[in-house]
Amino acid sequence: MAISEDLINRLDGEAGRYLLDKARVGRKRALEHIATYAVTLTLDGKTTWEEVFDHPPTLEQVAARAGTQVFVLGMRKRHKGLARRVLSSLVA
């Protein structure tokens, strides 16, 4: 009984897509653990400060932490350094 080349190619493609999807999910999970989200805020347009969150915050979460009178200037993802990741894993 011979296995057709089309079947082999199809199974090879499906396995490749499965492995790529699995790797993509793993990278996303890893990035969640090594990144923080900094939201830049201001009250008067002259002075600014950052509030740091572990996950991408909603506007409701920003308002709960900083108040409702603030202006959001921006948000960026910051990657934690290796030393900080090691320390946080030791504390946990």
PEZI-V772833 format. One record per residue. N is the residue number from 1. RES is the residue in three letters. OMEGA is omega in whole degrees, -180 to 180 (NA if undefined). D_CENTER is the distance of its C-alpha to the mean C-alpha in whole Angstrom. Layout:
BEGIN
n=N res=RES omega=OMEGA d_center=D_CENTER
n=N res=RES omega=OMEGA d_center=D_CENTER
END
This chain:
BEGIN
n=1 res=MET omega=-178 d_center=49
n=2 res=ALA omega=176 d_center=47
n=3 res=ILE omega=-176 d_center=43
n=4 res=SER omega=-180 d_center=43
n=5 res=GLU omega=177 d_center=41
n=6 res=ASP omega=179 d_center=39
n=7 res=LEU omega=179 d_center=38
n=8 res=ILE omega=179 d_center=36
n=9 res=ASN omega=180 d_center=34
n=10 res=ARG omega=179 d_center=33
n=11 res=LEU omega=178 d_center=32
n=12 res=ASP omega=178 d_center=31
n=13 res=GLY omega=179 d_center=28
n=14 res=GLU omega=179 d_center=27
n=15 res=ALA omega=178 d_center=26
n=16 res=GLY omega=179 d_center=24
n=17 res=ARG omega=179 d_center=22
n=18 res=TYR omega=-180 d_center=22
n=19 res=LEU omega=177 d_center=21
n=20 res=LEU omega=179 d_center=18
n=21 res=ASP omega=179 d_center=17
n=22 res=LYS omega=178 d_center=16
n=23 res=ALA omega=180 d_center=15
n=24 res=ARG omega=178 d_center=12
n=25 res=VAL omega=178 d_center=11
n=26 res=GLY omega=178 d_center=11
n=27 res=ARG omega=179 d_center=9
n=28 res=LYS omega=178 d_center=6
n=29 res=ARG omega=180 d_center=7
n=30 res=ALA omega=179 d_center=8
n=31 res=LEU omega=177 d_center=5
n=32 res=GLU omega=-178 d_center=4
n=33 res=HIS omega=-178 d_center=8
n=34 res=ILE omega=-179 d_center=8
n=35 res=ALA omega=170 d_center=6
n=36 res=THR omega=-178 d_center=8
n=37 res=TYR omega=-179 d_center=8
n=38 res=ALA omega=178 d_center=12
n=39 res=VAL omega=179 d_center=14
n=40 res=THR omega=-174 d_center=18
n=41 res=LEU omega=174 d_center=21
n=42 res=THR omega=173 d_center=24
n=43 res=LEU omega=-173 d_center=27
n=44 res=ASP omega=-179 d_center=30
n=45 res=GLY omega=-179 d_center=28
n=46 res=LYS omega=180 d_center=30
n=47 res=THR omega=-180 d_center=28
n=48 res=THR omega=172 d_center=24
n=49 res=TRP omega=-180 d_center=22
n=50 res=GLU omega=170 d_center=18
n=51 res=GLU omega=-175 d_center=16
n=52 res=VAL omega=-180 d_center=13
n=53 res=PHE omega=177 d_center=11
n=54 res=ASP omega=180 d_center=9
n=55 res=HIS omega=177 d_center=7
n=56 res=PRO omega=-175 d_center=7
n=57 res=PRO omega=170 d_center=11
n=58 res=THR omega=176 d_center=14
n=59 res=LEU omega=178 d_center=17
n=60 res=GLU omega=179 d_center=19
n=61 res=GLN omega=177 d_center=17
n=62 res=VAL omega=180 d_center=17
n=63 res=ALA omega=179 d_center=21
n=64 res=ALA omega=-178 d_center=21
n=65 res=ARG omega=-172 d_center=20
n=66 res=ALA omega=-178 d_center=22
n=67 res=GLY omega=-176 d_center=25
n=68 res=THR omega=-179 d_center=25
n=69 res=GLN omega=-177 d_center=27
n=70 res=VAL omega=174 d_center=25
n=71 res=PHE omega=178 d_center=23
n=72 res=VAL omega=-180 d_center=20
n=73 res=LEU omega=-179 d_center=20
n=74 res=GLY omega=176 d_center=16
n=75 res=MET omega=179 d_center=13
n=76 res=ARG omega=178 d_center=11
n=77 res=LYS omega=177 d_center=7
n=78 res=ARG omega=178 d_center=9
n=79 res=HIS omega=177 d_center=9
n=80 res=LYS omega=176 d_center=11
n=81 res=GLY omega=-178 d_center=15
n=82 res=LEU omega=-179 d_center=16
n=83 res=ALA omega=180 d_center=19
n=84 res=ARG omega=178 d_center=17
n=85 res=ARG omega=180 d_center=15
n=86 res=VAL omega=179 d_center=18
n=87 res=LEU omega=-179 d_center=20
n=88 res=SER omega=177 d_center=17
n=89 res=SER omega=178 d_center=18
n=90 res=LEU omega=-179 d_center=21
n=91 res=VAL omega=-176 d_center=21
n=92 res=ALA omega=NA d_center=20
END
